[in-house]
Amino acid sequence: MDIGKILIYLGIALIALGTVFIIINKIFPIGNLPGDLHWQWGQTKVYFPVVSCLAVSVIATVLINLFFKR
């Protein structure tokens, strides 16, 4: 398989994954959960999604263990 086909397939997979994330974000607002840290100093904004990262990590761990269980 040449690199061009790999890049096309990777691009299609990223578009599909992005679409899934957009749909999921409308149903479950990941990134705006209680516990996510927001700071603002003048025009500077800092955002650190602590709880969102933990939620995605737990969900991914459970799914990986379900699908790849030996």
Secondary structure, 3 states (H helix, E strand, C coil): CCHHHHHHHHHHHHHHHHHHHHHHHHHCCCCCCCCCEEEEECCEEEEECHHHHHHHHHHHHHHHHHHCCC
